[in-house]
Amino acid sequence: MKYVSTRGSAPALDFAEVTLAGLASDGGLYVPDSWPQFGMDEIRDMRGLPYAELAARVMAPFVGDSLTPARLRELTGEAYSRFAHTAVTPLVQLDEQQWLLELFHGPTLAFKDVALQLLGLLFEEFLAREDSRLTIVGATSGDTGSAAIDAVAGRDNVEIFMLHPKGRVSDVQRRQMTTVRAPNVHNIAIEGSFDDAQAMVKRIFADESVTARHRIGAVNSINWARLMAQVVYYFAASLQLGGPDRKLAFSVPTGNFGDVFAGHVAARMGLPIDRLIVATNVNDILHRALSSGDYSAGSVTPTAAPSMDIQVSSNFERLLFDVGGRDGVALGEQMRGFEGSRAMMLSNAQREGAAGLFASARVDEDETAASIRHAHENWGEIIDPHTAIGLHAARHAALPSQVPIVTLATAHPAKFRDAVERATGLRPALPNRVGDLFAREEAYTELPGTYEAVRDHILEHAA
Ligand SMILES: *Cc1c(COP(=O)(O)O)cnc(C)c1O
């Protein structure tokens, strides 16, 4: 399996290389050069497998020769042993049509753990082989940071610099990052939004004053290995609800378009999926793009679902590449135009290509709170604001009643307990696995929102 850049001019890489590379050198994102296919019988054969075994089966074609099947199976076993539920991603039925897929049973209470627990192990594996070091630079709207830090803290040959927008992540999210005391963990709070932080990270990858001295790696969903790991739970959910002989729909609370792109990949691999519902909050660039072709970024409005407070969705580029004819040169031009003006119209091919599988919805703050209340009053379920956005979109999707709709429950409600308390009057307790989070001391550096400040800080502190 080879990986190619969405912008057509970076070298093709194998899985081990793409895992360590993050962003492609031409500014694009890596995607497999073709989609591995599973036949219906092969998918039926996956029924009943333990999650770690299923993960190894689904990922094997993407990993190619980079790991033996036995080693891949060991790594998935280790990655998923830290989850608090034996099913890893259990399904919960709400009514005849609505289901929740709980993705928050990992160590940091959000779905990011599903991919990052594995990615931490992959980094260690591939770096040890080459005897090299990796400096991870990432931006987080809250959950990637804590999951990535948990996954790499104390590991050999890796260090991590994590940028979060100051004051725009929840207390629990911030403390899950800043109370991890390991010499290879560096937390940075910057003035500005997640988009500002993400733009700085992209510049670091392209800045020779940094890349000449350090090998820079990515833990954001620009890293292919993350998306690959997320494909697995689409299979897991489908297999439990009658797949592949029955089509499901998924409603996915979306920010950077990584999680829902993994659903697109599952469909491309042969998993029958009726529809992928892209659920956004009021930061609705993806809803506008999918419903009218208008991909134009406004400024970010902070909401109760901060992990979705994003205007520029990195992984959307992967979709545009895949449905728009896989023409990297043309897409590179289109994306550079977007980066200049922060606006573009999708081509007809891109719009039609996306319309076959995707639907979208925008859910505002009142609807989010009402959705949290509705789940509690009708089903006795306490859900977090991100999940509530997905569930609102699922309940209002006009799909035939025989199509099950699985909403991805992306965070544990305790991670966003202020918003949950505002909506329901109940304050969800933090699960034991987060320990004495509020008793531990925090450590982080505050920096102004300028690229130079961030770059100089990294150059000064990187090993
Ligand atoms: C990251 C995150 C999202 C958005 O996922 P993307 O892959 O960026 O679309 C949604 N909900 C929660 C809780 C998250 O942490």
The ligand as an SDF file (V2000), in Angstrom:
LIG
                    3D

 15 15  0  0  0  0  0  0  0  0999 V2000
  -12.5250   16.0030   17.9670 C   0  0  0  0  0  0  0  0  0  0  0  0
  -13.9460   15.9090   18.4040 C   0  0  0  0  0  0  0  0  0  0  0  0
  -15.0000   16.0210   17.4950 C   0  0  0  0  0  0  0  0  0  0  0  0
  -14.7730   16.3280   16.0440 C   0  0  0  0  0  0  0  0  0  0  0  0
  -14.1040   15.2850   15.3790 O   0  0  0  0  0  0  0  0  0  0  0  0
  -13.4150   15.5520   13.9600 P   0  0  0  0  0  0  0  0  0  0  0  0
  -12.7140   14.3030   13.6320 O   0  0  0  0  0  0  0  0  0  0  0  0
  -12.4760   16.7090   14.1770 O   0  0  0  0  0  0  0  0  0  0  0  0
  -14.5040   15.8960   13.0190 O   0  0  0  0  0  0  0  0  0  0  0  0
  -16.2810   15.8430   17.9660 C   0  0  0  0  0  0  0  0  0  0  0  0
  -16.5360   15.5970   19.2680 N   0  0  0  0  0  0  0  0  0  0  0  0
  -15.5490   15.4960   20.1750 C   0  0  0  0  0  0  0  0  0  0  0  0
  -15.8890   15.2390   21.5990 C   0  0  0  0  0  0  0  0  0  0  0  0
  -14.2280   15.6330   19.7720 C   0  0  0  0  0  0  0  0  0  0  0  0
  -13.2420   15.5250   20.6850 O   0  0  0  0  0  0  0  0  0  0  0  0
  1  2  1  0
  2  3  1  0
  2 14  2  0
  3  4  1  0
  3 10  2  0
  4  5  1  0
  5  6  1  0
  6  7  2  0
  6  8  1  0
  6  9  1  0
 10 11  1  0
 11 12  2  0
 12 13  1  0
 12 14  1  0
 14 15  1  0
M  END
$$$$
